[in-house]
């Protein structure tokens, strides 16, 4: 969530006339994240987040906005999009697709505690449990095909050790098919900055713009790698157990999913190592941007490989 498209007060006031949200009081760009332009917007009727989509096409966006509405209406804490006066969630601003979404209370957490991991695991399990009712379908744009394309693009920028690790992990992932694993709607980017808390209460999951239909346990692995990792990238067993226990209370895992756990942790680490490398070597231009350190996920990937070799990588719960 960076600011690539600058807007002025008059433009925003004109945009808001299409909604029954009152008059503009103030707005401010949001610098966290890296994909879209986002503003906090305050009106006489409430507080909202305005997203201007920088990469996604208008025909892709109904999937995300309809999914957000679906989840908010099915007891998954998330922000509901605001419909305009014609019942549409999507409009144009500066000739780019844009949407207004309810702003949730709370803030993201930098160092999640056990209770917060438990709350998030419960919500993610609920999302996966009810997601099969959602009729939209979208392939994962950052799945294995993207891994290979991006790796080829990055190869010349990496040192020998990085290339060796990347090539070996791609080969390992290619050797393991996941046809037996449950597939459904996933968030695909549920990092700490994409969940809001008031104390230990989860008030909402946000930023669904990587959501797609893919392997459910992969989504859990993406979340665990961020929420349950220590500073050195190793997994905190207490936070991990809390998240897994609460998740499986909502959606029990199959034996195939348990057996594939270490592969999914590695896949999740690989995906975000690649995306951070891409942002480092091929940065997007923006007024306010935040590029995250790829070394974090290189280290996590190596640790997950070492852990899998040591204990065969079966998922453990208390």
Secondary structure, DSSP 4 states (H G I P E B T S, - for coil): -BB-S---HHHHHHHHTTSSS--EEEEEE--SSSSSEEEEEEESS-EEEEEE-SSS-HHHHHHHHHHHHHHHTTT--BPPBPP-TTS-SEEEETTEEEEEEEPPSSB--SS--HHHHHHHHHHHHHHHHHGGG-------TTSHHHHHHHHHHHGGGS-HHHHHHHHHHHHHHHT---TTS-EEEE-S---GGGEEEETTEEEEE---TT-EEEEHHHHHHHHHHHHSB-TTS-B-HHHHHHHHHHHHHHSPPPHHHHHTHHHHHHHHHHHHHHHHHHHHHSPPP-SB--PPPTHHHHHHHHHHHHHHHHHTT-----
